[in-house]
Amino acid sequence: MPMRSGRPRFAVWNGLAGQLAAGFALVSVTTIGIMVIALDRLTGAAFTEYVRHVDAMRGFMGISTPMPDPAEFTDSVRGSLLLAGAVGTALSVLAGILVARLVTRPVRLVERATDRIADGDLTVRIPLQGTAELRHLVAAFNTMSEALHASSESRKQFMASVTHELRTPLAVLQAEIEAIQDGILEPDPPHVEGLAEEVRLIGRLVGDLQVLAVAEAGELRLERAPQEMKQLLTQAASAMADLAAARDVHIVVDVDEGIPPIFADAMRIRQVLGNLLVNAIRYSPQGANVRLSAAEAGDRITVSVEDEGPGIVGEDLARVFDRFFRSSSSTSREGTGLGLAIVRELVQAHGGIVAAFSPVTGGARFVFTLPIAVVPIEPRDRVLPAVAS
């Protein structure tokens, strides 16, 4: 794929490659120049002294054959040194170019790959090569590219899921309204209530999407303070009492005595508990119990929501917290499919973890942890009673 115009290309005499080659040449020329000057001066002076000494000896011995001219010898040595310097400089430049190409090749690959990513190709990867530092650079680039690709795929899937979830209630609204406009249906209370329920479903979906988007972006504001765990569980159970009664399900609250307070946003934790309880009640058979419990575990509080429903099949456990995921055994349109995804984000925002379990004996169990408050909690004037014991 061609590179984007306007971006510099790596070449022999441009960028890092050119700087390395020029650096090699400069060091070579400087070193050889110093050697030529030093040898020229030392050789000329030493040879002149040597000739003078030999001439004196030859005169003493009566030898009349003349000695070589020191100037000619010095010129010969100087020429040899200059020739060697020129050859050495040329070789150093070639070596610099070769080393520059070897060193900058991974960098050039990263540059080309970056251009391909800028053009929308998020599948590009670079083979590991070069020095340890360059291999680290390439590995970091490949990790970034994989993350971008995964994020892009997740965004596409998310948009497809949102479109799918909105299509059904909007289609129902459109069909009902058109039927009323055509006189096929009367705008009586049952039909109006049906339309209102579809609007409420869309509203819940939009609200859940907003919470999820803010939480995933790390911009969710938490009003943290010491909270009594028993009170939070009791309030959550009371809020679900009507839904549980309509389905003939009993909520049992079980909190260890003397359990310390947690440090959390009460509203968000009630939202977590509410989403888990709604799921537990929805999948519980008539007459079943939903157990809501909390216990101290080290420096954290472990909260558990357990139902007596059909449980979660093995392949669904790994995806149960994904956005818009519904169990393969579920045929209901209840909910937005975002409840458990919101649970995960809110628990993680508090510094906790959440997990799902499905024993072979049946039922589903959701467990999450929250940090214990490090400051004493003020006594409350009013504590709501437990729904069941």
C-alpha positions in Angstrom: 0.0 0.0 0.0 1.5 3.4 -0.9 2.5 5.7 1.9 0.7 8.8 2.7 2.0 11.9 0.9 3.7 14.5 2.9 5.3 12.1 5.4 9.1 11.8 5.3 10.6 8.5 3.9 13.6 6.9 5.3 16.4 6.8 2.8 20.2 6.5 2.8 20.8 10.2 3.1 17.7 11.2 4.9 16.6 10.8 8.5 18.3 8.3 10.9 20.0 6.3 8.2 21.7 9.4 6.8 22.8 10.6 10.2 24.4 7.2 11.0 26.2 7.1 7.7 27.4 10.7 8.1 28.5 10.0 11.7 30.6 7.0 10.5 32.2 9.1 7.8 32.9 12.0 10.1 34.6 9.8 12.7 36.6 8.0 10.0 37.8 11.2 8.4 38.6 12.8 11.7 40.6 9.8 12.9 42.5 9.3 9.7 43.2 13.0 9.4 44.7 13.1 12.9 46.8 10.0 12.0 48.0 11.5 8.7 49.1 14.8 10.4 50.7 13.0 13.3 52.6 10.5 11.2 53.6 13.2 8.7 55.2 15.3 11.4 56.7 12.4 13.3 57.9 10.5 10.3 59.5 13.6 8.6 61.3 14.7 11.7 62.5 11.3 12.6 63.7 10.4 9.1 65.5 13.7 8.7 67.3 13.1 12.0 68.1 9.5 10.9 69.6 10.7 7.6 71.7 13.3 9.3 73.0 10.7 11.7 73.8 8.2 8.9 75.5 10.9 6.8 77.7 11.7 9.8 78.6 8.0 10.2 79.1 7.6 6.4 81.5 10.7 6.4 83.4 9.3 9.3 83.7 6.0 7.4 84.6 7.6 4.1 81.5 6.5 2.2 80.5 9.1 -0.5 77.3 7.5 -1.8 74.5 10.0 -1.2 71.5 9.1 1.1 67.8 9.5 -0.1 66.4 13.0 0.1 64.3 13.2 3.3 61.7 15.4 1.5 61.0 12.8 -1.1 60.6 10.1 1.5 58.2 12.3 3.5 56.2 13.1 0.4 56.0 9.4 -0.4 54.8 8.5 3.1 52.3 11.4 3.1 50.9 10.2 -0.3 50.5 6.7 1.0 48.8 7.9 4.2 46.4 10.1 2.1 45.6 7.2 -0.1 45.0 4.9 2.8 42.8 7.7 4.4 40.7 8.0 1.3 40.2 4.3 1.0 39.4 4.1 4.8 36.9 6.9 4.5 35.2 5.3 1.6 35.0 2.0 3.4 33.7 3.7 6.6 31.0 5.4 4.6 29.9 2.1 3.0 30.0 0.5 6.4 27.9 3.3 7.8 25.4 3.0 5.1 25.2 -0.8 5.6 24.8 -0.5 9.4 22.3 2.3 9.0 20.2 0.2 6.7 20.3 -2.7 9.1 19.5 -0.6 12.1 16.7 1.5 10.5 15.0 -1.3 8.6 12.6 -2.1 11.5 12.0 1.6 11.9 11.1 1.9 8.2 8.8 -1.1 8.6 7.1 0.6 11.6 6.7 3.7 9.5 5.1 1.9 6.6 2.9 -0.1 9.0 1.8 3.1 10.7 0.8 4.5 7.3 -1.3 1.4 6.6 -3.0 1.7 10.0 -3.7 5.4 9.2 -5.3 4.1 5.9 -7.6 1.8 7.9 -5.7 -1.5 7.7 -5.6 -2.7 11.3 -4.5 -6.2 10.5 -0.9 -5.2 9.8 1.8 -6.8 11.9 5.7 -6.5 11.8 8.1 -9.4 12.1 10.4 -9.2 15.1 14.0 -8.4 14.1 16.9 -6.1 14.9 18.5 -5.3 18.2 16.8 -5.9 21.6 15.6 -2.3 21.7 14.2 -2.4 18.1 12.5 -5.8 18.8 10.9 -4.2 21.9 9.7 -1.3 19.7 8.2 -3.7 17.1 6.6 -5.8 19.8 5.0 -2.7 21.3 3.7 -1.7 17.9 2.2 -5.1 17.2 0.5 -5.0 20.6 -0.9 -1.6 19.8 -2.1 -2.8 16.4 -3.8 -5.9 17.9 -5.5 -3.7 20.5 -6.8 -1.3 17.8 -8.1 -4.2 15.7 -9.8 -5.7 18.7 -11.3 -2.3 19.6 -12.5 -1.8 16.0 -14.2 -5.2 15.9 -15.8 -4.6 19.3 -17.1 -1.3 18.2 -18.6 -2.8 15.0 -20.2 -5.6 17.0 -21.5 -3.1 19.6 -23.1 -1.0 16.9 -24.7 -4.0 15.3 -26.0 -5.1 18.7 -27.5 -1.7 19.4 -29.1 -1.6 16.0 -30.6 -5.1 16.6 -31.9 -4.2 20.1 -33.5 -1.0 18.9 -35.0 -2.5 15.8 -37.5 -4.7 17.6 -39.2 -2.1 19.8 -39.2 0.5 17.1 -40.7 -2.0 14.7 -43.5 -2.8 17.2 -44.1 0.9 17.8 -44.2 1.6 14.0 -46.6 -1.3 13.4 -49.0 -0.4 16.2 -49.0 3.4 15.4 -49.7 2.7 11.7 -52.5 0.2 12.6 -54.1 2.9 14.8 -53.7 5.5 12.0 -55.3 3.1 9.5 -58.2 2.5 11.8 -57.3 -1.2 12.3 -56.7 -0.8 16.0 -58.4 1.4 18.5 -56.2 3.6 20.8 -57.7 1.9 23.8 -55.8 1.6 27.1 -54.3 -1.9 26.4 -52.8 -0.8 23.1 -51.6 2.5 24.6 -50.0 0.6 27.5 -48.3 -1.7 25.0 -46.8 1.3 23.2 -45.7 2.9 26.5 -43.9 -0.4 27.4 -42.0 -0.3 24.2 -41.0 3.3 24.8 -39.9 2.4 28.3 -37.8 -0.4 27.0 -36.1 2.0 24.6 -35.5 4.4 27.4 -34.0 1.7 29.6 -31.7 0.7 26.8 -30.5 4.3 26.2 -30.0 4.8 29.9 -28.0 1.6 30.2 -25.9 2.5 27.2 -25.1 5.8 28.7 -24.0 4.3 32.0 -21.9 1.7 30.3 -20.2 4.2 28.0 -19.3 6.4 30.9 -18.0 3.5 33.0 -16.0 2.0 30.1 -14.4 5.4 29.4 -13.3 5.6 33.1 -15.2 8.8 33.6 -17.8 7.5 36.0 -18.0 9.7 39.1 -18.3 7.7 42.3 -19.5 9.3 45.5 -17.7 7.0 47.9 -18.3 6.8 51.6 -18.5 4.2 54.3 -21.6 2.1 53.8 -23.3 -0.6 55.9 -23.4 -3.7 53.8 -26.5 -5.1 55.5 -28.5 -1.9 54.9 -27.5 -1.9 51.2 -28.5 -5.6 50.7 -31.8 -5.0 52.6 -32.6 -1.9 50.5 -31.9 -3.8 47.3 -34.1 -6.7 48.4 -36.9 -4.3 49.3 -36.7 -2.6 45.9 -37.2 -6.0 44.2 -39.9 -7.2 46.6 -42.8 -6.5 44.2 -41.1 -8.2 41.3 -40.2 -11.2 43.4 -43.8 -11.4 44.8 -45.3 -11.3 41.2 -43.2 -14.3 40.3 -43.6 -16.1 43.7 -39.9 -15.9 44.5 -38.6 -15.3 48.0 -35.5 -13.1 48.6 -33.4 -14.3 51.6 -30.9 -11.8 53.0 -28.0 -13.3 54.9 -25.2 -11.0 56.3 -22.6 -12.0 58.8 -22.8 -10.4 62.2 -20.2 -7.6 62.8 -19.4 -7.3 59.2 -17.4 -4.1 58.7 -18.6 -1.3 56.4 -17.5 -1.0 52.8 -16.1 2.1 51.0 -18.4 2.6 48.0 -21.0 4.6 46.2 -24.3 3.5 47.7 -26.3 4.3 44.6 -24.0 2.4 42.3 -23.8 -0.7 44.6 -27.6 -0.7 44.8 -27.6 -0.7 41.0 -25.3 -3.7 40.9 -27.4 -5.6 43.4 -30.6 -4.6 41.6 -29.3 -5.9 38.2 -28.1 -9.2 39.8 -31.4 -9.6 41.6 -33.5 -9.0 38.5 -31.6 -11.7 36.7 -31.9 -14.1 39.6 -35.7 -13.5 40.0 -36.2 -13.7 36.2 -34.7 -17.2 35.9 -36.0 -18.6 39.2 -39.0 -21.0 39.2 -42.1 -20.3 41.2 -41.6 -20.9 44.9 -37.8 -20.7 44.7 -35.5 -18.7 46.9 -33.0 -16.1 45.8 -30.2 -15.8 48.4 -28.5 -12.5 48.9 -25.5 -12.8 51.2 -22.3 -10.9 52.3 -19.3 -12.0 54.3 -15.9 -10.6 55.3 -12.9 -12.0 53.4 -9.6 -10.4 54.4 -9.6 -6.7 53.5 -12.7 -7.1 51.4 -16.4 -7.9 51.6 -17.7 -10.7 49.4 -21.2 -10.4 48.2 -23.1 -13.3 46.6 -26.4 -13.5 44.7 -27.6 -17.1 44.2 -30.7 -18.4 42.5 -32.3 -21.8 42.1 -32.9 -21.5 38.3 -31.7 -23.7 35.5 -28.1 -22.4 35.8 -25.8 -21.2 33.0 -24.4 -23.7 30.5 -20.6 -23.9 30.3 -20.1 -22.1 27.0 -22.2 -19.2 28.2 -20.3 -18.6 31.5 -17.3 -17.0 29.7 -19.6 -14.5 27.9 -22.2 -13.8 30.6 -20.8 -10.3 31.3 -20.6 -9.3 27.6 -22.7 -6.5 26.3 -26.1 -7.7 24.8 -25.3 -11.3 25.7 -28.3 -13.5 26.4 -28.1 -17.2 27.4 -28.6 -19.6 24.6 -31.5 -21.0 26.5 -33.3 -17.7 26.9 -36.1 -16.7 24.6 -37.3 -13.7 26.6 -37.0 -10.1 25.4 -37.0 -8.9 29.0 -34.2 -6.5 29.9 -31.7 -4.8 27.6 -28.9 -7.3 27.7 -26.6 -4.8 29.4 -27.3 -5.4 33.0 -24.4 -7.8 33.7 -22.0 -5.7 31.6 -22.9 -2.7 33.8 -22.4 -4.9 36.9 -18.9 -5.7 35.8 -18.0 -2.1 35.0 -19.4 -0.7 38.3 -17.7 -3.4 40.4 -14.4 -2.8 38.7 -14.8 1.0 39.1 -14.9 0.3 42.9 -11.7 -1.8 42.6 -13.5 -5.1 43.0 -13.9 -8.2 40.8 -17.0 -10.1 39.8 -17.5 -13.7 38.6 -20.3 -16.1 37.7 -20.6 -19.7 38.8 -23.1 -22.4 37.9 -22.9 -25.6 40.0 -23.7 -28.9 38.4 -26.6 -29.2 40.9 -28.3 -26.2 39.2 -28.8 -22.5 39.8 -26.4 -19.6 39.1 -24.3 -17.8 41.6 -22.8 -14.3 41.0 -20.0 -13.2 43.4 -18.3 -9.8 43.7 -15.9 -8.1 46.1 -15.7 -4.6 47.5 -13.1 -2.9 49.7 -13.6 -2.4 53.4 -13.8 1.1 54.6 -10.8 2.2 56.6 -12.6 4.8 58.7 -15.4 4.2 61.3 -19.0 4.6 60.1 -21.4 6.8 61.8 -24.5 5.1 63.2 -27.6 5.3 61.1 -31.0 6.4 62.5 -33.0 4.1 60.4 -32.3 0.7 59.0 -34.8 -1.0 56.7 -35.8 -4.5 57.9 -34.8 -7.6 56.0 -37.2 -9.0 53.4 -36.8 -12.5 54.6 -34.6 -14.5 56.9 
